[in-house]
Amino acid sequence: MANPFVLILVAVCLGVVGQIMMKNGMNQVGAITQFGLATLVHVFSNPFVLLGFASYGLSSVVYLLALSRLDLSVAYPMIGLGYVLVVFFSWLVLREQVGPLRWLGALLIVAGVWLVGR
């Protein structure tokens, strides 16, 4: 079986892919101004939204495998790397504007995850 830290990394990456896919799908759907059955059908008929949910769900399964072999106090803070990767890929893939303070915040998260993981 894989190293539990590799499992956490895979879970984080799948979660990030899920978030980017869902956002891409919602960019295609557009802003939701009214919420109802028609809106839900429209949102969940978008392939990016569906693939995003699938990726996010698979992330949860892999995370459970990691949790079976790691203390929660180690595993859960490592999920924070997902925040950093989402910021990076939002900037790279979705072309979102990311200011210096947000980059500094991401760097602080990396430092915190590193400290907890030691």
C-alpha positions, -999 to +999 in steps of 0.1 A: +000+000+000+012+035-007+029+058+018+001+077+037+017+110+029+015+101-008-022+093-003-027+127+013-010+144-016-032+125-041-063+133-021-053+170-021-046+170-058-079+153-066-097+179-045-079+207-062-088+193-096-124+190-085-125+226-074-110+239-107-134+218-127-164+229-107-154+266-111-148+261-148-182+245-151-198+274-131-181+299-154-199+282-183-232+281-164-230+318-153-241+336-122-270+320-104-297+346-098-326+323-090-325+289-073-349+262-083-352+229-100-344+243-135-312+259-121-301+226-105-307+208-138-287+234-156-258+232-132-257+195-129-259+189-166-226+207-171-199+180-176-172+201-157-194+203-127-201+166-127-164+157-132-155+181-105-179+164-081-165+130-091-129+141-086-138+156-052-156+124-042-126+103-052-105+127-032-126+118-001-121+081-006-083+084-009-083+107+021-101+080+041-073+055+031-047+080+044-067+086+076-067+049+083-029+052+087-022+087+100-032+107+130-059+132+122-037+159+138-011+153+110-035+145+081-060+173+084-036+202+084-020+188+053-053+194+035-043+230+038-020+225+009-051+223-012-058+260-004-023+269-018-027+248-049-062+262-056-048+297-054-019+287-078-041+269-103-068+295-102-042+320-112-026+297-138-056+279-154-085+302-147-065+334-151-078+349-118-060+379-103-040+369-072-025+398-053+006+398-032-013+394+001-030+363-011+004+349-022+019+357+012-011+340+028-004+309+007+032+309+017+022+311+054-001+281+049+028+261+034+050+270+064+023+259+088+017+226+070+055+220+070+056+227+108+027+204+116+040+176+094+074+176+111 
